[in-house]
Amino acid sequence: MSVDLRSGDWLDDNRANWDERVPVHVASEFYDRAVLRSGGSQLDPIARAGIERLFPEGLEGKRVLHLQCHFGSDSLSLVNLGATVVGIDFSEPAIDEARRTAAELGVADRARFIQANVYDARHLLPEPESFDLVFTTWGTIGWLPDVAEWARIVAWFLKPGGHLYFADGHPTAWIFDDQGAAGGEASLPSVKYPYAASEPDVLDDPSDYADTETVLEHARTWEWTHPLSETMRAIRDAGLVIEEFEEHFRLPWRIFPAAVPLGEGMFGWPDAKWIPLAVELVAVHPEH
Ligand SMILES: C[S@@+](CC[C@H](N)C(=O)[O-])C[C@H]1O[C@@H](n2cnc3c(N)ncnc32)[C@H](O)[C@@H]1O
């Protein structure tokens, strides 16, 4: 299926869904921003360790592009760690809230937020080769139809020597029923979605991961499972060189009801390490 990346039902439905989630997330305990307000970082343990490995000297003076920044919690964490950040998200309420929080924290001079579809980013932010880091984590490319074009956009923004930091649910973990199997928390999840599909999953799911009581009005979403090989090929074909690749058995949300809390906001398997739940990847834009 060929998709118009700049317009269409997929974009309208997904944007309406995310717009509606913003006030729910802002009010939720899941996105507790107390640490941000005290000048700290609320990056999850995987991303925090990844950024520390990548920048052992810290983020002072680094320019970061945060793709699909939601309402800016991770963007502003990176600012609190010393970076200057541009965050991009297609949701207007998310960008409004990110700007409001940046102003409240007194860091608006180092945090710029742009409302844009990822696929429009090059037009709205015409600054090629200007970022030390493109950061994008936890629930990103699954909302994007074309991962090859995403990778080209990432490469276009990176300085020579700049890095992509990517962490997300492992595509093998997206095959499970996230609404839970009969038997509830005690049983392992059942398989619901194929690992690879030529069509998007068009779902009608009014639930939200940050507030299980919420019933969303704009429930229709379009989601894509990109096999790991497709994502890695896209990154390589865009001219980036993969430097680090890791699989993890924990991730920062309850991906299915059988997942159990592991501390520090992370969730994992209740018993054995059945399959990895998260993937983490660092790629560099080689020097010319
Ligand atoms: C699960 S959230 C990412 C959360 C992120 N890890 C954070 O910092 O909190 C997914 C985000 O992707 C955004 N999004 C989805 N499709 C997009 C697109 N085509 N262009 C830009 N943003 C998009 C949504 O608005 C939402 O904020």
The ligand as an SDF file (V2000), in Angstrom:
LIG
                    3D

 27 29  0  0  0  0  0  0  0  0999 V2000
    4.1570    7.5400   22.4000 C   0  0  0  0  0  0  0  0  0  0  0  0
    4.3680    9.2360   22.0510 S   0  0  0  0  0  0  0  0  0  0  0  0
    6.0850    9.4230   22.2100 C   0  0  0  0  0  0  0  0  0  0  0  0
    6.3810    9.6840   23.5940 C   0  0  0  0  0  0  0  0  0  0  0  0
    7.7950   10.0860   23.8100 C   0  0  0  0  0  0  0  0  0  0  0  0
    8.5780    8.9500   24.0860 N   0  0  0  0  0  0  0  0  0  0  0  0
    7.9150   11.0980   24.9140 C   0  0  0  0  0  0  0  0  0  0  0  0
    8.8600   11.8520   24.8760 O   0  0  0  0  0  0  0  0  0  0  0  0
    7.0780   11.1680   25.7870 O   0  0  0  0  0  0  0  0  0  0  0  0
    4.1890    9.3390   20.3010 C   0  0  0  0  0  0  0  0  0  0  0  0
    4.2070   10.7720   19.8210 C   0  0  0  0  0  0  0  0  0  0  0  0
    4.3050   10.7260   18.3950 O   0  0  0  0  0  0  0  0  0  0  0  0
    3.5640   11.8140   17.8860 C   0  0  0  0  0  0  0  0  0  0  0  0
    3.3390   11.5040   16.4740 N   0  0  0  0  0  0  0  0  0  0  0  0
    2.6920   10.4400   15.9560 C   0  0  0  0  0  0  0  0  0  0  0  0
    2.7460   10.4710   14.6070 N   0  0  0  0  0  0  0  0  0  0  0  0
    3.4430   11.5880   14.2680 C   0  0  0  0  0  0  0  0  0  0  0  0
    3.8310   12.1730   13.0330 C   0  0  0  0  0  0  0  0  0  0  0  0
    3.4940   11.6470   11.8500 N   0  0  0  0  0  0  0  0  0  0  0  0
    4.5500   13.3140   13.0610 N   0  0  0  0  0  0  0  0  0  0  0  0
    4.8800   13.9110   14.2530 C   0  0  0  0  0  0  0  0  0  0  0  0
    4.5230   13.3980   15.4420 N   0  0  0  0  0  0  0  0  0  0  0  0
    3.8170   12.2550   15.4580 C   0  0  0  0  0  0  0  0  0  0  0  0
    2.3370   11.8760   18.7820 C   0  0  0  0  0  0  0  0  0  0  0  0
    1.7070   13.1470   18.7630 O   0  0  0  0  0  0  0  0  0  0  0  0
    2.9400   11.5430   20.1460 C   0  0  0  0  0  0  0  0  0  0  0  0
    3.2700   12.7150   20.8410 O   0  0  0  0  0  0  0  0  0  0  0  0
  1  2  1  0
  2  3  1  0
  2 10  1  0
  3  4  1  0
  4  5  1  0
  5  6  1  0
  5  7  1  0
  7  8  2  0
  7  9  1  0
 10 11  1  0
 11 12  1  0
 11 26  1  0
 12 13  1  0
 13 14  1  0
 13 24  1  0
 14 15  1  0
 14 23  1  0
 15 16  2  0
 16 17  1  0
 17 18  1  0
 17 23  2  0
 18 19  1  0
 18 20  2  0
 20 21  1  0
 21 22  2  0
 22 23  1  0
 24 25  1  0
 24 26  1  0
 26 27  1  0
M  CHG  2   2   1   9  -1
M  END
$$$$
